């Protein structure tokens, strides 16, 4: 099997995925994609855009909103199903504050932005840090307006999930 990977993906940042692909006989061909990070050369009607964590997703739907929205609109106009695959795991935020591993969009309200816990000289350094509920609402709006799907997985399962979503096969069986 061959997967196309967007040439703008940072080399070395996706080693866990690349090792899984290699172990499972999947060849990666780097090419500039219209939208997303991964697709099949034989069927580009589904594209997967990966996010290394919820903080990256938060940046895309807030600070990078215009660029991200344009990508969603481009996919919609071209008839491409765009799936945003966010890697999430249980993690320490600050002190005894932890983020759960998010498994679906509707759980995103539980996410605590690590920036909200950074203080400098007794003041919150990032007072406008977006909360999980705000990110969830922005994603739900993009889902309803542009048909973008938001899915969550662990970094270790990300590559397998990409193949499953693009081929419709789970563990080698058609779904």
N, CA, C and O of each residue as an XYZ file, in Angstrom:
700
protein
N       0.841     -1.182      0.000
C       0.000      0.000      0.000
C       0.885      1.245      0.000
O       1.964      1.267      0.593
N       0.400      2.270     -0.677
C       1.090      3.553     -0.733
C       0.176      4.621     -0.139
O      -1.014      4.684     -0.446
N       0.761      5.460      0.719
C       0.056      6.625      1.256
C       0.773      7.871      0.790
O       2.002      7.899      0.720
N       0.008      8.905      0.470
C       0.600     10.208      0.196
C       0.635     10.989      1.497
O      -0.346     11.026      2.240
N       1.778     11.613      1.764
C       1.941     12.465      2.936
C       2.293     13.863      2.437
O       3.157     14.022      1.575
N       1.628     14.860      2.976
C       1.882     16.229      2.547
C       3.349     16.594      2.766
O       3.906     16.338      3.834
N       3.961     17.184      1.766
C       5.385     17.529      1.838
C       5.659     18.649      2.846
O       6.814     18.908      3.185
N       4.601     19.313      3.325
C       4.786     20.360      4.333
C       4.798     19.802      5.760
O       5.014     20.544      6.718
N       4.565     18.485      5.896
C       4.692     17.842      7.204
C       6.147     17.928      7.639
O       7.050     17.669      6.843
N       6.377     18.287      8.882
C       7.744     18.424      9.385
C       8.409     17.059      9.525
O       7.892     16.166     10.195
N       9.552     16.917      8.886
C      10.309     15.676      8.942
C      10.807     15.462     10.369
O      11.309     16.390     11.003
N      10.664     14.233     10.871
C      11.123     13.900     12.216
C      10.070     14.071     13.293
O      10.263     13.603     14.415
N       8.959     14.730     12.982
C       7.904     14.956     13.980
C       6.867     13.824     13.988
O       5.987     13.790     14.848
N       6.974     12.914     13.041
C       5.963     11.865     12.892
C       6.599     10.483     12.875
O       6.126      9.576     12.191
N       7.675     10.336     13.634
C       8.431      9.083     13.628
C       7.617      7.889     14.114
O       7.777      6.788     13.589
N       6.750      8.082     15.104
C       5.926      6.971     15.599
C       5.054      6.444     14.470
O       4.948      5.233     14.275
N       4.427      7.352     13.724
C       3.585      6.944     12.597
C       4.431      6.261     11.518
O       4.053      5.213     10.994
N       5.558      6.855     11.199
C       6.402      6.314     10.128
C       6.913      4.911     10.456
O       6.983      4.051      9.577
N       7.267      4.683     11.720
C       7.710      3.340     12.114
C       6.577      2.329     11.936
O       6.804      1.217     11.459
N       5.360      2.714     12.319
C       4.219      1.809     12.165
C       3.969      1.536     10.689
O       3.761      0.388     10.297
N       3.988      2.586      9.865
C       3.783      2.399      8.426
C       4.812      1.425      7.862
O       4.461      0.492      7.141
N       6.080      1.645      8.193
C       7.159      0.801      7.681
C       6.980     -0.648      8.140
O       7.113     -1.575      7.341
N       6.681     -0.838      9.413
C       6.486     -2.179      9.981
C       5.339     -2.915      9.286
O       5.352     -4.143      9.194
N       4.360     -2.174      8.803
C       3.185     -2.775      8.180
C       3.220     -2.709      6.650
O       2.195     -2.883      5.990
N       4.404     -2.457      6.096
C       4.583     -2.510      4.649
C       3.912     -1.380      3.882
O       3.544     -1.553      2.720
N       3.751     -0.236      4.515
C       3.101      0.903      3.865
C       4.173      1.894      3.439
O       4.962      2.374      4.252
N       4.181      2.186      2.144
C       5.155      3.128      1.594
C       4.591      4.541      1.675
O       3.422      4.771      1.364
N       5.428      5.479      2.093
C       5.024      6.884      2.180
C       5.673      7.650      1.036
O       6.891      7.615      0.858
N       4.845      8.338      0.270
C       5.335      9.200     -0.806
C       4.959     10.629     -0.420
O       3.785     10.941     -0.223
N       5.955     11.480     -0.316
C       5.714     12.879      0.047
C       5.353     13.680     -1.199
O       6.030     13.615     -2.225
N       4.255     14.443     -1.076
C       3.761     15.252     -2.185
C       2.926     16.385     -1.596
O       2.347     16.231     -0.520
N       2.858     17.492     -2.270
C       2.020     18.596     -1.787
C       0.554     18.213     -2.002
O       0.120     17.956     -3.125
N      -0.195     18.182     -0.899
C      -1.616     17.829     -0.972
C      -2.473     19.093     -0.965
O      -2.073     20.124     -0.424
N      -3.633     19.002     -1.561
C      -4.564     20.127     -1.626
C      -5.064     20.480     -0.223
O      -5.133     21.653      0.143
N      -5.410     19.455      0.553
C      -5.824     19.619      1.949
C      -5.286     18.429      2.748
O      -5.032     17.362      2.190
N      -5.119     18.618      4.028
C      -4.756     17.527      4.911
C      -3.301     17.105      4.830
O      -2.485     17.718      4.142
N      -3.004     16.027      5.564
C      -1.642     15.500      5.666
C      -1.471     14.134      5.014
O      -0.374     13.794      4.572
N      -2.551     13.341      4.948
C      -2.461     11.984      4.406
C      -3.672     11.681      3.533
O      -4.790     12.101      3.829
N      -3.431     10.946      2.457
C      -4.501     10.469      1.592
C      -3.969      9.300      0.781
O      -2.785      8.970      0.853
N      -4.845      8.680      0.012
C      -4.436      7.595     -0.869
C      -4.208      8.142     -2.273
O      -4.952      9.021     -2.708
N      -3.212      7.652     -2.990
C      -2.991      8.134     -4.357
C      -4.132      7.724     -5.301
O      -4.388      8.393     -6.302
N      -4.806      6.631     -4.974
C      -5.874      6.115     -5.837
C      -7.247      6.664     -5.506
O      -8.179      6.498     -6.294
N      -7.398      7.321     -4.352
C      -8.694      7.868     -3.946
C      -8.452      9.021     -2.983
O      -8.266      8.811     -1.784
N      -8.456     10.223     -3.505
C      -8.179     11.399     -2.678
C      -9.453     12.094     -2.207
O      -9.432     13.276     -1.864
N     -10.561     11.354     -2.192
C     -11.826     11.935     -1.730
C     -11.899     11.999     -0.202
O     -12.799     12.631      0.351
N     -10.949     11.341      0.479
C     -10.834     11.426      1.932
C      -9.407     11.857      2.240
O      -8.449     11.266      1.742
N      -9.272     12.890      3.064
C      -7.953     13.363      3.491
C      -7.950     13.487      5.012
O      -8.925     13.930      5.619
N      -6.838     13.086      5.608
C      -6.670     13.149      7.051
C      -5.689     14.265      7.375
O      -4.579     14.304      6.843
N      -6.105     15.169      8.247
C      -5.223     16.230      8.738
C      -4.911     15.899     10.190
O      -5.811     15.892     11.029
N      -3.648     15.624     10.495
C      -3.285     15.209     11.848
C      -2.872     16.405     12.702
O      -2.269     17.363     12.218
N      -3.214     16.320     13.979
C      -2.825     17.324     14.976
C      -2.098     16.589     16.086
O      -2.613     15.609     16.625
N      -0.899     17.057     16.434
C      -0.086     16.340     17.422
C      -0.663     16.391     18.822
O      -0.286     15.590     19.678
N      -1.577     17.324     19.068
C      -2.231     17.408     20.380
C      -3.380     18.418     20.302
O      -3.611     19.045     19.268
N      -4.085     18.555     21.411
C      -5.230     19.463     21.435
C      -4.772     20.912     21.388
O      -5.493     21.769     20.878
N      -3.594     21.197     21.908
C      -3.075     22.568     21.834
C      -2.908     23.002     20.380
O      -3.193     24.153     20.048
N      -2.454     22.106     19.510
C      -2.333     22.438     18.089
C      -3.709     22.666     17.472
O      -3.890     23.594     16.684
N      -4.673     21.830     17.825
C      -6.047     22.021     17.356
C      -6.574     23.375     17.838
O      -7.192     24.111     17.070
N      -6.330     23.699     19.104
C      -6.786     24.977     19.670
C      -6.205     26.150     18.896
O      -6.906     27.124     18.620
N      -4.939     26.060     18.549
C      -4.294     27.117     17.764
C      -4.950     27.258     16.397
O      -5.179     28.371     15.923
N      -5.252     26.120     15.762
C      -5.863     26.155     14.433
C      -7.254     26.785     14.435
O      -7.601     27.525     13.515
N      -8.044     26.499     15.452
C      -9.415     27.026     15.448
C      -9.526     28.402     16.096
O     -10.612     28.981     16.134
N      -8.402     28.938     16.610
C      -8.433     30.281     17.192
C      -7.431     31.187     16.470
O      -7.826     31.988     15.623
N      -6.153     31.070     16.795
C      -5.134     31.957     16.223
C      -4.982     31.797     14.710
O      -4.768     32.780     14.001
N      -5.091     30.574     14.219
C      -4.915     30.290     12.789
C      -6.276     30.077     12.113
O      -6.365     29.425     11.073
N      -7.320     30.628     12.708
C      -8.687     30.329     12.284
C      -8.932     30.573     10.791
O      -9.510     29.720     10.118
N      -8.506     31.710     10.272
C      -8.776     32.032      8.860
C      -8.143     30.999      7.929
O      -8.787     30.537      6.987
N      -6.884     30.635      8.187
C      -6.200     29.646      7.352
C      -6.884     28.288      7.460
O      -7.097     27.613      6.453
N      -7.228     27.892      8.676
C      -7.862     26.602      8.899
C      -9.247     26.560      8.243
O      -9.606     25.565      7.614
N     -10.018     27.632      8.389
C     -11.341     27.706      7.774
C     -11.238     27.598      6.260
O     -12.044     26.919      5.624
N     -10.235     28.277      5.678
C     -10.043     28.206      4.214
C      -9.750     26.776      3.760
O     -10.221     26.350      2.705
N      -8.979     26.041      4.549
C      -8.705     24.642      4.203
C     -10.000     23.817      4.247
O     -10.229     22.972      3.381
N     -10.831     24.062      5.241
C     -12.111     23.358      5.358
C     -13.030     23.691      4.185
O     -13.687     22.806      3.637
N     -13.076     24.955      3.804
C     -13.904     25.389      2.676
C     -13.388     24.765      1.381
O     -14.175     24.307      0.552
N     -12.058     24.745      1.206
C     -11.447     24.148      0.005
C     -11.837     22.676     -0.112
O     -12.206     22.209     -1.189
N     -11.752     21.950      0.997
C     -12.126     20.533      0.997
C     -13.598     20.367      0.629
O     -13.947     19.504     -0.176
N     -14.450     21.183      1.212
C     -15.885     21.112      0.945
C     -16.174     21.380     -0.536
O     -16.944     20.647     -1.157
N     -15.567     22.419     -1.100
C     -15.790     22.771     -2.504
C     -15.325     21.676     -3.451
O     -15.917     21.472     -4.511
N     -14.254     20.964     -3.066
C     -13.699     19.910     -3.915
C     -14.341     18.547     -3.658
O     -13.976     17.556     -4.291
N     -15.291     18.500     -2.736
C     -15.951     17.229     -2.432
C     -15.066     16.262     -1.666
O     -15.255     15.048     -1.745
N     -14.099     16.794     -0.922
C     -13.187     15.972     -0.131
C     -13.695     15.901      1.305
O     -13.992     16.923      1.925
N     -13.788     14.681      1.819
C     -14.135     14.523      3.232
C     -12.854     14.757      4.024
O     -11.907     13.976      3.928
N     -12.828     15.832      4.805
C     -11.665     16.183      5.603
C     -11.884     15.701      7.036
O     -12.857     16.068      7.695
N     -10.957     14.874      7.492
C     -11.011     14.348      8.852
C      -9.822     14.902      9.618
O      -8.673     14.732      9.210
N     -10.106     15.562     10.726
C      -9.060     16.074     11.601
C      -8.838     15.009     12.672
O      -9.727     14.724     13.475
N      -7.642     14.427     12.673
C      -7.311     13.368     13.624
C      -6.357     13.947     14.668
O      -5.199     14.249     14.375
N      -6.868     14.096     15.889
C      -6.127     14.740     16.967
C      -5.564     13.676     17.905
O      -6.288     12.802     18.383
N      -4.261     13.767     18.159
C      -3.632     12.847     19.101
C      -3.821     13.403     20.507
O      -3.522     14.567     20.772
N      -4.319     12.559     21.401
C      -4.606     12.983     22.767
C      -4.246     11.858     23.721
O      -4.468     10.682     23.432
N      -3.690     12.234     24.853
C      -3.388     11.249     25.892
C      -3.542     11.911     27.248
O      -3.542     13.137     27.363
N      -3.674     11.086     28.265
C      -3.724     11.571     29.637
C      -2.406     12.277     29.914
O      -1.338     11.711     29.681
N      -2.473     13.518     30.414
C      -1.235     14.261     30.623
C      -1.363     15.247     31.776
O      -2.443     15.754     32.078
N      -0.239     15.495     32.397
C      -0.173     16.465     33.487
C      -0.159     17.867     32.897
O       0.603     18.152     31.973
N      -1.003     18.740     33.432
C      -1.070     20.125     32.986
C      -0.208     21.002     33.892
O       0.656     21.745     33.425
N      -0.460     20.899     35.195
C       0.256     21.717     36.178
C      -0.047     21.162     37.566
O      -1.195     20.840     37.873
N       0.976     21.052     38.398
C       0.744     20.564     39.761
C       0.000     19.253     39.744
O       0.458     18.278     39.148
N      -1.159     19.225     40.404
C      -1.968     18.011     40.409
C      -3.169     18.130     39.461
O      -4.203     17.499     39.681
N      -3.025     18.932     38.419
C      -4.078     19.112     37.413
C      -3.701     18.306     36.175
O      -2.597     18.438     35.646
N      -4.623     17.478     35.725
C      -4.374     16.586     34.589
C      -5.463     16.740     33.539
O      -6.610     17.058     33.853
N      -5.088     16.511     32.296
C      -6.044     16.424     31.204
C      -6.324     14.955     30.933
O      -5.399     14.145     30.879
N      -7.590     14.605     30.762
C      -7.896     13.223     30.389
C      -7.557     13.001     28.916
O      -7.406     13.960     28.159
N      -7.439     11.753     28.520
C      -7.305     11.442     27.096
C      -8.685     11.659     26.480
O      -9.650     10.996     26.863
N      -8.777     12.569     25.545
C     -10.055     12.868     24.889
C     -10.276     11.824     23.801
O      -9.374     11.543     23.012
N     -11.475     11.250     23.759
C     -11.767     10.209     22.768
C     -12.806     10.625     21.732
O     -12.973      9.965     20.707
N     -13.510     11.736     22.012
C     -14.485     12.240     21.037
C     -14.693     13.732     21.263
O     -14.420     14.258     22.342
N     -15.178     14.394     20.233
C     -15.329     15.847     20.247
C     -16.146     16.334     21.434
O     -15.826     17.364     22.028
N     -17.184     15.612     21.780
C     -18.070     16.044     22.856
C     -17.403     16.008     24.230
O     -17.966     16.524     25.196
N     -16.220     15.413     24.338
C     -15.475     15.395     25.606
C     -14.497     16.556     25.716
O     -13.878     16.745     26.763
N     -14.352     17.324     24.666
C     -13.325     18.365     24.624
C     -13.514     19.436     25.702
O     -12.560     20.123     26.067
N     -14.725     19.578     26.206
C     -14.967     20.565     27.265
C     -14.130     20.256     28.512
O     -13.895     21.148     29.327
N     -13.678     19.009     28.671
C     -12.877     18.602     29.834
C     -11.425     19.085     29.738
O     -10.706     19.088     30.737
N     -10.998     19.489     28.550
C      -9.593     19.842     28.337
C      -9.256     21.162     29.023
O      -9.997     22.140     28.925
N      -8.127     21.164     29.714
C      -7.635     22.374     30.379
C      -6.415     22.868     29.614
O      -5.442     22.132     29.447
N      -6.466     24.095     29.156
C      -5.371     24.668     28.385
C      -4.164     24.899     29.295
O      -4.261     25.652     30.264
N      -3.027     24.262     28.998
C      -1.837     24.450     29.840
C      -1.419     25.922     29.962
O      -0.840     26.309     30.977
N      -1.701     26.739     28.953
C      -1.339     28.155     29.013
C      -2.066     28.887     30.141
O      -1.559     29.877     30.668
N      -3.237     28.406     30.506
C      -4.007     29.056     31.571
C      -3.346     28.893     32.938
O      -3.737     29.562     33.895
N      -2.353     28.017     33.041
C      -1.697     27.736     34.313
C      -0.278     28.294     34.374
O       0.505     27.921     35.248
N       0.050     29.188     33.441
C       1.371     29.815     33.433
C       1.235     31.222     34.013
O       0.466     32.048     33.521
N       1.999     31.464     35.061
C       1.952     32.757     35.727
C       3.333     33.399     35.723
O       4.351     32.710     35.793
N       3.354     34.724     35.642
C       4.599     35.486     35.670
C       4.367     36.683     36.576
O       3.452     37.472     36.339
N       5.182     36.827     37.606
C       5.030     37.909     38.589
C       3.618     37.945     39.179
O       3.044     39.016     39.377
N       3.074     36.768     39.454
C       1.762     36.673     40.093
C       0.581     36.891     39.174
O      -0.560     36.844     39.633
N       0.816     37.130     37.873
C      -0.285     37.342     36.917
C      -0.283     36.227     35.887
O       0.760     35.695     35.507
N      -1.481     35.896     35.450
C      -1.597     34.877     34.405
C      -0.941     35.416     33.134
O      -1.290     36.495     32.656
N       0.008     34.658     32.595
C       0.757     35.113     31.421
C      -0.118     35.135     30.161
O       0.053     35.994     29.296
N      -1.049     34.190     30.067
C      -1.920     34.104     28.884
C      -3.382     34.192     29.321
O      -4.074     33.175     29.343
N      -3.863     35.385     29.669
C      -5.237     35.502     30.175
C      -6.307     35.154     29.130
O      -7.455     34.877     29.476
N      -5.922     35.172     27.866
C      -6.892     34.843     26.810
C      -6.787     33.394     26.341
O      -7.311     33.037     25.286
N      -6.114     32.570     27.124
C      -5.979     31.148     26.770
C      -7.367     30.530     26.626
O      -8.200     30.632     27.527
N      -7.603     29.898     25.501
C      -8.926     29.304     25.217
C      -9.169     28.069     26.068
O      -8.272     27.258     26.296
N     -10.393     27.950     26.525
C     -10.797     26.791     27.318
C     -11.304     25.689     26.394
O     -11.657     25.933     25.241
N     -11.329     24.478     26.929
C     -11.780     23.327     26.150
C     -13.170     23.500     25.573
O     -13.428     23.101     24.438
N     -14.071     24.094     26.349
C     -15.449     24.272     25.875
C     -15.492     25.203     24.656
O     -16.307     25.004     23.755
N     -14.622     26.215     24.625
C     -14.572     27.122     23.475
C     -14.041     26.408     22.228
O     -14.542     26.617     21.124
N     -13.035     25.576     22.415
C     -12.477     24.806     21.300
C     -13.525     23.831     20.775
O     -13.692     23.682     19.565
N     -14.228     23.170     21.687
C     -15.274     22.221     21.306
C     -16.357     22.910     20.467
O     -16.773     22.385     19.434
N     -16.810     24.083     20.914
C     -17.855     24.805     20.181
C     -17.373     25.231     18.800
O     -18.125     25.147     17.830
N     -16.119     25.690     18.700
C     -15.565     26.085     17.394
C     -15.511     24.886     16.453
O     -15.845     25.002     15.273
N     -15.093     23.739     16.973
C     -15.021     22.526     16.146
C     -16.413     22.079     15.710
O     -16.605     21.663     14.567
N     -17.371     22.163     16.607
C     -18.747     21.776     16.261
C     -19.315     22.685     15.180
O     -20.044     22.227     14.300
N     -18.985     23.964     15.244
C     -19.429     24.897     14.212
C     -18.812     24.528     12.870
O     -19.504     24.513     11.852
N     -17.511     24.228     12.861
C     -16.839     23.852     11.607
C     -17.385     22.536     11.070
O     -17.498     22.351      9.859
N     -17.720     21.635     11.968
C     -18.313     20.362     11.542
C     -19.649     20.609     10.851
O     -19.914     20.039      9.793
N     -20.495     21.458     11.445
C     -21.816     21.686     10.859
C     -21.756     22.534      9.585
O     -22.527     22.296      8.655
N     -20.857     23.514      9.526
C     -20.757     24.379      8.344
C     -20.041     23.731      7.163
O     -20.448     23.894      6.012
N     -18.960     22.985      7.462
C     -18.081     22.514      6.381
C     -17.981     20.998      6.269
O     -17.285     20.492      5.389
N     -18.662     20.266      7.141
C     -18.644     18.807      7.062
C     -17.345     18.171      7.528
O     -17.082     17.006      7.229
N     -16.537     18.920      8.251
C     -15.270     18.403      8.762
C     -15.563     17.481      9.933
O     -16.397     17.791     10.784
N     -14.871     16.340      9.973
C     -15.034     15.395     11.074
C     -13.826     15.509     12.004
O     -12.690     15.592     11.538
N     -14.065     15.513     13.300
C     -13.004     15.591     14.295
C     -12.968     14.279     15.068
O     -13.938     13.908     15.728
N     -11.838     13.584     14.977
C     -11.660     12.315     15.671
C     -10.423     12.395     16.554
O      -9.534     13.215     16.324
N     -10.377     11.537     17.563
C      -9.286     11.559     18.531
C      -8.709     10.162     18.684
O      -9.431      9.167     18.625
N      -7.407     10.101     18.881
C      -6.705      8.837     19.073
C      -5.438      9.113     19.869
O      -5.111     10.267     20.144
N      -4.734      8.067     20.233
C      -3.450      8.239     20.907
C      -2.353      8.333     19.848
O      -2.551      7.884     18.720
N      -1.204      8.908     20.192
C      -0.101      8.956     19.220
C       0.303      7.561     18.724
O       0.667      7.391     17.561
N       0.237      6.574     19.611
C       0.635      5.218     19.252
C      -0.336      4.551     18.276
O       0.062      3.654     17.532
N      -1.580      4.969     18.267
C      -2.604      4.372     17.390
C      -2.892      5.233     16.156
O      -3.701      4.850     15.311
N      -2.245      6.374     16.049
C      -2.538      7.336     14.993
C      -2.354      6.763     13.586
O      -3.241      6.905     12.744
N      -1.228      6.126     13.325
C      -0.963      5.592     11.985
C      -1.992      4.535     11.602
O      -2.505      4.529     10.483
N      -2.287      3.646     12.537
C      -3.278      2.599     12.283
C      -4.645      3.215     11.984
O      -5.364      2.747     11.102
N      -4.996      4.266     12.723
C      -6.285      4.941     12.519
C      -6.325      5.627     11.149
O      -7.364      5.623     10.490
N      -5.211      6.211     10.718
C      -5.141      6.846      9.393
C      -5.458      5.822      8.309
O      -6.277      6.079      7.426
N      -4.809      4.661      8.378
C      -5.035      3.609      7.381
C      -6.481      3.128      7.432
O      -7.113      2.945      6.391
N      -7.003      2.924      8.633
C      -8.389      2.485      8.798
C      -9.363      3.487      8.155
O     -10.287      3.095      7.442
N      -9.144      4.771      8.413
C     -10.052      5.791      7.873
C      -9.961      5.904      6.353
O     -10.970      6.118      5.681
N      -8.762      5.760      5.820
C      -8.582      5.910      4.374
C      -9.014      4.675      3.589
O      -9.453      4.792      2.446
N      -8.895      3.503      4.187
C      -9.205      2.263      3.458
C     -10.541      1.655      3.838
O     -11.082      0.826      3.107
N     -11.080      2.070      4.993
C     -12.316      1.456      5.471
C     -12.068      0.079      6.055
O     -13.010     -0.683      6.275
N     -10.804     -0.246      6.307
C     -10.461     -1.547      6.871
C      -9.926     -1.402      8.285
O      -9.063     -0.569      8.564
N     -10.462     -2.238      9.174
C      -9.987     -2.266     10.559
C      -9.374     -3.628     10.802
O     -10.029     -4.654     10.617
N      -8.102     -3.640     11.220
C      -7.384     -4.895     11.468
C      -7.423     -5.827     10.268
O      -7.539     -7.043     10.420
N      -7.327     -5.249      9.070
C      -7.260     -6.048      7.862
C      -8.609     -6.539      7.345
O      -8.655     -7.285      6.367
N      -9.711     -6.134      7.984
C     -11.032     -6.556      7.552
C     -11.847     -5.356      7.100
O     -11.811     -4.307      7.744
N     -12.568     -5.492      6.024
C     -13.403     -4.382      5.543
C     -14.493     -4.096      6.553
O     -15.066     -5.002      7.159
N     -14.771     -2.783      6.723
C     -15.849     -2.392      7.647
C     -17.050     -1.952      6.873
O     -18.065     -1.583      7.465
